[in-house]
């Protein structure tokens, strides 16, 4: 048995089957998307009737997933050149399974569906208007943050509106659209990580790819609960990929685009500017280009918030109001 465990032909199919079994039994079977999507405001507690058994079952499932994840990463890192094909195949299987689960961890995707519906079918600006303004809409009961405008940037607001139009504003079609988008973003992040490591740490491509793609939090938060962090991360990774290949200005454009999805990567911008300036063959050109990109990002970010006569300090803080919760009125 020990020899079989050491054999990659046995180990990788075995750990994939074990991991997939946990996802199916602990998440897909009890919390399938098609079984629960039509009931508003569900979460893990409500679906488990707030029982102690359900809580312990969830903790056990998470412990098993992280144990299998740790064992797989240890094997991939120790072996150096682990079989990337098995890792990518397992990633695809886990991702599709996680995407088929109701978003038990958060209701953000329902908010995004409603923000998109506001823009696509009500002609509202979700960056300035809260869902409460459309309380008679049939999808309103599914929204959680009804008193707050969208807490994300204008690029994500545009994504919400686009997916709402593509799904005709329908609930299930909207859920499928957002799940499909995050599947694509997850695949793109996985591919970018592999590409970056191929150039920088070729001996750890498999291990580094697994570290992201098999992480239970990546799968459950990104594909089950459909958080939009995959949307900003694919742009951050693209920025690193472009910088690595000598296209620092294009990388800065990708990084600033990630800020327009969600404001968290703004903290990386000063560091990237320093690294990009130091690596640039023409530093003056880089500075001019960076200045133009920062100005363009500022225009894209603030234009939806501008009203004639609005004090500059109010305009400067308004995009961040949903995050810092400052009363700017």
C-alpha positions in Angstrom: 0.0 0.0 0.0 2.9 2.4 0.8 4.4 1.8 -2.6 1.1 2.5 -4.2 0.7 5.7 -2.3 4.1 6.8 -3.5 3.3 6.0 -7.1 2.0 9.1 -8.9 -0.3 7.0 -11.1 -2.1 6.0 -7.9 -1.7 9.1 -5.7 -3.1 11.8 -8.0 -6.2 10.0 -9.1 -6.8 8.9 -5.5 -6.5 12.4 -4.0 -8.7 13.8 -6.8 -11.4 11.2 -6.2 -11.3 11.7 -2.5 -11.5 15.5 -2.8 -14.3 15.4 -5.3 -16.3 13.0 -3.0 -16.1 15.5 -0.2 -17.4 18.3 -2.5 -20.2 16.2 -3.8 -21.4 14.7 -0.5 -20.9 17.8 1.7 -21.9 20.5 -0.7 -23.4 19.5 -4.0 -25.9 16.9 -2.8 -27.4 18.9 0.1 -27.0 22.4 -1.4 -27.5 22.0 -5.1 -28.1 25.3 -6.9 -31.2 24.1 -8.8 -32.8 22.9 -5.6 -32.5 26.1 -3.7 -32.0 29.1 -5.9 -35.7 30.2 -6.0 -35.9 30.7 -2.2 -34.8 34.2 -1.2 -32.1 35.0 1.5 -30.9 31.5 2.1 -27.5 30.8 3.7 -25.7 27.9 5.2 -27.3 28.3 8.6 -30.9 28.4 7.2 -30.2 25.4 4.9 -28.9 23.4 7.8 -31.7 24.5 10.1 -29.1 25.9 12.5 -28.5 22.4 13.8 -25.3 21.4 15.6 -25.0 18.4 13.3 -25.0 20.6 10.2 -22.3 22.8 11.8 -20.1 19.9 12.7 -20.6 18.4 9.3 -19.5 21.6 7.6 -16.4 21.8 9.9 -15.5 18.2 9.2 -15.9 18.7 5.4 -13.7 21.7 5.5 -11.1 19.9 7.6 -11.0 17.0 5.1 -10.7 19.4 2.1 -7.8 21.3 3.6 -6.1 18.0 4.7 -6.3 16.6 1.2 -5.2 20.0 -0.2 -2.2 20.1 2.1 -1.2 16.5 1.2 -1.5 17.2 -2.5 0.5 20.4 -2.2 3.2 18.7 -0.2 3.5 16.0 -2.8 3.6 18.5 -5.7 6.2 20.7 -4.0 8.4 17.8 -2.9 8.3 16.1 -6.2 9.2 19.3 -8.1 7.9 18.3 -11.5 4.5 17.0 -10.4 2.1 16.0 -13.2 0.5 19.3 -14.2 -2.2 17.5 -16.3 -3.6 15.8 -13.2 -3.6 19.0 -11.3 -5.4 20.9 -14.1 -7.9 18.1 -14.5 -8.6 18.1 -10.8 -9.0 21.8 -10.9 -11.6 21.6 -13.7 -13.6 18.9 -11.9 -13.6 20.7 -8.5 -14.5 24.0 -10.1 -17.5 22.7 -12.0 -18.7 20.9 -8.9 -18.3 24.0 -6.7 -20.1 26.2 -9.3 -23.1 23.9 -9.2 -23.6 24.5 -5.5 -26.0 27.2 -4.1 -24.0 30.2 -2.8 -24.1 29.1 0.8 -21.4 31.5 2.0 -22.7 34.8 0.8 -25.5 36.5 -1.0 -23.3 38.9 -3.0 -24.2 37.3 -6.4 -27.8 38.1 -5.8 -26.9 41.7 -5.1 -24.8 41.8 -8.3 -27.7 40.4 -10.3 -30.0 43.1 -8.9 -27.4 45.9 -9.5 -27.2 44.8 -13.1 -30.9 44.6 -13.4 -31.2 48.2 -12.1 -28.8 49.4 -14.8 -30.1 47.3 -17.6 -33.8 47.5 -17.1 -34.5 50.4 -14.8 -31.9 52.9 -16.3 -30.4 53.6 -12.9 -26.8 54.2 -12.0 -26.0 51.5 -9.4 -23.0 53.5 -8.2 -25.3 56.2 -6.9 -28.6 54.4 -6.4 -29.5 51.8 -3.8 -31.8 48.8 -4.5 -34.4 50.2 -2.1 -35.4 52.6 -4.9 -36.8 49.5 -6.8 -38.6 47.7 -3.9 -41.4 46.6 -6.2 -39.0 44.7 -8.6 -39.7 40.9 -8.4 -36.0 40.2 -7.7 -35.8 42.7 -4.8 -36.4 40.1 -2.1 -33.3 38.3 -3.2 -31.0 41.3 -2.7 -29.2 41.6 0.7 -27.6 45.1 0.7 -30.7 46.9 -0.3 -29.9 50.2 1.4 -26.4 50.6 -0.3 -25.3 51.4 -3.8 -22.9 49.0 -5.4 -19.6 48.9 -3.4 -17.5 48.1 -6.4 -15.9 50.1 -9.2 -17.4 51.1 -12.6 -16.0 48.2 -14.5 -17.8 45.7 -12.3 -21.0 47.7 -12.5 -20.7 47.5 -16.3 -20.1 43.7 -16.0 -23.3 43.4 -13.8 -25.3 45.3 -16.4 -23.9 43.2 -19.3 -24.7 39.9 -17.6 -28.1 41.1 -16.7 -28.8 41.9 -20.4 -27.5 38.6 -21.5 -29.6 36.7 -19.0 -32.7 38.9 -19.7 -32.8 39.9 -16.1 -33.9 36.5 -15.0 -32.8 35.0 -11.7 -31.6 31.5 -12.7 -30.1 32.7 -15.9 -28.3 35.4 -14.0 -26.9 33.0 -11.5 -25.6 30.7 -14.3 -24.1 33.7 -16.1 -22.2 34.8 -13.0 -21.1 31.3 -12.3 -19.9 30.8 -15.9 -18.0 34.2 -15.7 -16.2 33.1 -12.5 -15.4 29.7 -14.0 -13.7 31.6 -16.8 -11.9 34.0 -14.4 -10.8 31.0 -12.3 -9.3 29.3 -15.4 -7.6 32.5 -16.5 -6.1 33.0 -13.0 -4.8 29.4 -13.0 -3.3 29.8 -16.5 -1.6 33.1 -15.6 -0.1 31.6 -12.4 1.3 28.7 -14.4 2.6 31.0 -17.1 4.3 33.3 -14.5 5.9 30.4 -12.7 7.1 28.8 -16.0 9.3 31.9 -16.4 10.3 32.5 -12.8 10.2 29.1 -11.0 9.9 26.4 -13.6 10.4 23.6 -11.0 7.3 24.8 -9.0 4.8 25.3 -11.8 2.6 22.4 -10.7 2.9 23.2 -7.0 2.2 26.9 -7.4 -0.7 26.2 -9.7 -2.2 23.7 -7.2 -1.7 26.2 -4.3 -4.2 28.5 -6.0 -6.5 26.2 -8.0 -7.1 23.5 -5.3 -7.5 25.8 -2.4 -11.0 25.1 -0.9 -11.4 28.8 -0.2 -10.7 29.7 -3.8 -13.3 27.2 -5.0 -16.0 27.7 -2.4 -15.7 31.5 -2.2 -14.9 32.1 -5.9 -17.2 29.5 -7.5 -19.8 28.6 -5.0 -20.4 32.0 -3.4 -19.4 33.8 -6.6 -17.4 36.6 -5.1 -16.0 39.1 -7.6 -12.4 38.9 -6.2 -11.5 36.6 -9.1 -12.4 39.5 -11.4 -9.8 41.7 -9.8 -7.2 39.0 -9.3 -7.1 38.0 -13.0 -6.2 41.6 -13.8 -3.6 41.8 -11.0 -2.0 38.6 -12.3 -2.1 39.9 -15.8 -0.3 43.0 -14.6 2.5 40.8 -13.2 2.6 38.7 -16.3 2.9 41.8 -18.6 5.5 43.4 -16.4 7.5 40.2 -16.3 7.6 40.3 -20.1 8.8 43.9 -20.3 5.4 45.6 -20.9 5.2 47.5 -17.6 2.8 50.2 -18.9 0.4 47.6 -20.2 0.8 46.0 -16.8 -0.1 49.2 -15.1 -3.2 49.5 -17.2 -4.3 46.1 -16.1 -3.6 46.9 -12.5 -5.6 50.1 -12.7 -8.4 48.2 -14.4 -8.4 45.9 -11.3 -8.9 49.0 -9.1 -11.9 49.9 -11.2 -13.3 46.4 -10.4 -12.7 46.6 -6.7 -10.6 49.2 -4.9 -8.4 46.9 -2.8 -5.6 46.6 -5.4 -5.1 50.4 -5.1 -2.6 49.6 -2.3 -0.4 47.8 -4.9 -0.2 50.8 -7.3 2.6 52.8 -5.6 4.8 49.6 -5.4 4.1 48.8 -9.0 5.0 52.3 -10.1 8.4 52.0 -8.3 9.1 48.6 -9.7 8.0 49.5 -13.2 10.0 52.7 -13.2 13.2 50.9 -12.1 12.7 48.2 -14.8 11.8 50.7 -17.6 14.4 51.2 -20.4 13.0 54.7 -21.0 12.1 56.0 -17.5 10.8 59.3 -18.7 8.5 57.6 -21.2 7.3 55.3 -18.4 6.5 58.3 -16.1 4.5 60.1 -18.8 2.6 57.0 -19.7 1.9 56.2 -16.1 0.6 59.7 -15.5 -1.7 59.4 -18.5 -3.0 56.1 -17.3 -3.6 57.3 -13.8 -5.5 60.3 -15.1 -7.6 58.2 -17.4 -8.4 55.8 -14.5 -9.4 58.8 -12.3 -11.7 60.1 -15.0 -13.3 56.6 -15.5 -13.7 56.2 -11.7 -15.1 59.6 -10.9 -17.3 60.5 -13.9 -20.3 58.5 -12.7 -20.2 60.3 -9.4 -19.9 63.9 -10.7 -22.7 66.4 -10.5 -22.2 70.1 -11.3 -21.3 72.2 -8.2 -20.4 69.1 -6.1 -17.5 70.0 -3.6 -14.3 68.3 -4.6 -13.7 66.7 -1.2 -17.2 65.0 -1.4 -16.4 63.8 -5.0 -13.0 62.5 -3.9 -14.4 60.3 -1.2 -17.7 59.3 -2.7 -16.5 56.2 -4.6 -15.1 54.8 -1.3 -18.3 55.6 0.7 -19.6 52.0 0.5 -16.2 50.7 1.9 -15.3 53.2 4.6 -19.0 54.0 5.4 -18.5 57.8 5.8 -21.5 60.0 5.6 -20.6 62.4 2.9 -24.0 64.1 2.7 
